[in-house]
């Protein structure tokens, strides 16, 4: 899966003057990507890439595959996400005693049931 930064770098390498057939060094790729981005900016690289795909799709697909492979080989990937800290997870977990205190009390619900019926009857009389 490619990240946005990886895609931007590959687009810059794609529109650069480096050729797929040339042997390239990591430092050269970094230098070319940086100078191409300075020259065309992100939007300019994307526009040139789109134009090339429109003009020569059969060649552009191979060049983009090469550019992505070169970028992935040269630039480090993001470190994997670490597992959550168990002390933080325990501190943010809901307190089970609070959950039971919030749950409806069946004795209160039973005691108020006749009151609701009485209110309904009185409200009917008021409506008449």
C-alpha positions as CSV (number, residue, x, y, z in Angstrom):
1,X,0.0,0.0,0.0
2,X,1.4,3.4,-0.9
3,X,1.3,6.4,1.3
4,X,0.6,9.9,0.1
5,X,4.3,10.9,0.6
6,X,5.4,7.8,-1.3
7,X,3.1,8.6,-4.2
8,X,4.4,12.2,-4.4
9,X,8.0,11.0,-4.5
10,X,7.2,8.5,-7.1
11,X,5.4,11.1,-9.2
12,X,8.5,13.4,-8.9
13,X,10.8,10.5,-9.9
14,X,8.5,9.6,-12.8
15,X,8.6,13.1,-14.3
16,X,12.4,13.5,-13.7
17,X,15.1,12.9,-16.4
18,X,16.3,9.7,-14.8
19,X,15.8,6.7,-17.1
20,X,14.5,3.2,-16.0
21,X,17.4,1.7,-17.9
22,X,20.1,3.5,-16.0
23,X,21.5,2.1,-12.8
24,X,20.6,4.5,-10.0
25,X,22.0,5.1,-6.5
26,X,19.8,6.0,-3.4
27,X,21.5,9.4,-3.0
28,X,20.8,10.2,-6.7
29,X,17.1,9.2,-6.3
30,X,16.7,11.5,-3.2
31,X,18.5,14.4,-5.0
32,X,16.4,14.0,-8.2
33,X,13.1,13.7,-6.2
34,X,13.9,16.8,-4.2
35,X,15.0,18.9,-7.2
36,X,12.0,17.8,-9.3
37,X,9.6,18.7,-6.5
38,X,11.3,22.1,-6.1
39,X,11.1,22.7,-9.8
40,X,7.5,21.6,-10.5
41,X,5.9,21.4,-7.1
42,X,3.5,18.6,-6.2
43,X,0.7,19.8,-8.5
44,X,3.1,20.2,-11.5
45,X,4.4,16.7,-11.1
46,X,0.9,15.3,-10.9
47,X,-0.1,17.2,-14.0
48,X,2.9,16.0,-16.0
49,X,2.3,12.5,-14.9
50,X,-1.3,12.7,-16.0
51,X,-0.3,14.0,-19.3
52,X,2.2,11.3,-19.9
53,X,-0.4,8.6,-18.9
54,X,-2.8,10.2,-21.4
55,X,-0.2,10.3,-24.2
56,X,1.6,7.0,-23.6
57,X,-0.3,4.8,-21.2
58,X,1.6,1.6,-22.1
59,X,5.0,3.2,-21.3
60,X,3.7,5.3,-18.4
61,X,2.5,2.3,-16.4
62,X,5.9,0.6,-16.6
63,X,7.7,3.9,-15.6
64,X,5.4,4.4,-12.7
65,X,6.0,0.9,-11.5
66,X,9.7,1.5,-11.7
67,X,9.4,4.9,-9.9
68,X,7.4,3.3,-7.0
69,X,9.9,0.5,-6.7
70,X,12.8,2.9,-6.6
71,X,11.1,5.1,-4.0
72,X,10.2,2.2,-1.8
73,X,13.8,0.9,-2.0
74,X,15.4,4.3,-1.2
75,X,13.1,5.9,1.4
76,X,12.4,4.2,4.8
77,X,8.9,3.1,5.5
78,X,7.0,4.4,8.5
79,X,7.6,2.5,11.7
80,X,4.9,0.0,12.6
81,X,2.4,1.3,15.1
82,X,3.1,0.0,18.6
83,X,0.6,-1.8,20.7
84,X,-1.4,0.4,23.1
85,X,0.1,0.9,26.5
86,X,-1.9,-1.4,28.9
87,X,-1.8,1.2,31.7
88,X,-3.4,3.8,29.4
89,X,-6.0,1.3,28.3
90,X,-6.8,0.4,31.9
91,X,-7.1,4.1,32.9
92,X,-9.5,4.9,30.0
93,X,-11.7,1.8,30.4
94,X,-15.2,2.4,31.7
95,X,-15.6,1.8,35.4
96,X,-18.0,-1.1,35.9
97,X,-19.4,0.3,39.2
98,X,-20.4,3.5,37.4
99,X,-22.2,1.5,34.7
100,X,-24.3,-0.4,37.3
101,X,-25.2,2.9,39.1
102,X,-26.5,4.3,35.8
103,X,-28.5,1.3,34.9
104,X,-32.3,1.6,35.7
105,X,-33.3,0.4,39.1
106,X,-36.2,-2.1,38.6
107,X,-37.8,-1.2,42.0
108,X,-38.0,2.5,41.1
109,X,-39.4,1.7,37.6
110,X,-42.1,-0.5,39.3
111,X,-43.0,2.2,41.8
112,X,-43.5,4.8,39.1
113,X,-45.6,2.7,36.8
114,X,-48.9,3.6,38.6
115,X,-47.9,7.3,38.6
116,X,-47.6,7.2,34.8
117,X,-51.1,5.7,34.5
118,X,-52.5,8.3,36.8
119,X,-50.9,11.1,34.9
120,X,-52.2,9.7,31.6
121,X,-55.8,9.5,33.1
122,X,-55.6,13.1,34.4
123,X,-54.2,14.4,31.2
124,X,-57.2,12.8,29.4
125,X,-59.6,14.6,31.7
126,X,-57.9,17.9,31.0
127,X,-58.2,17.4,27.3
128,X,-62.0,16.9,27.5
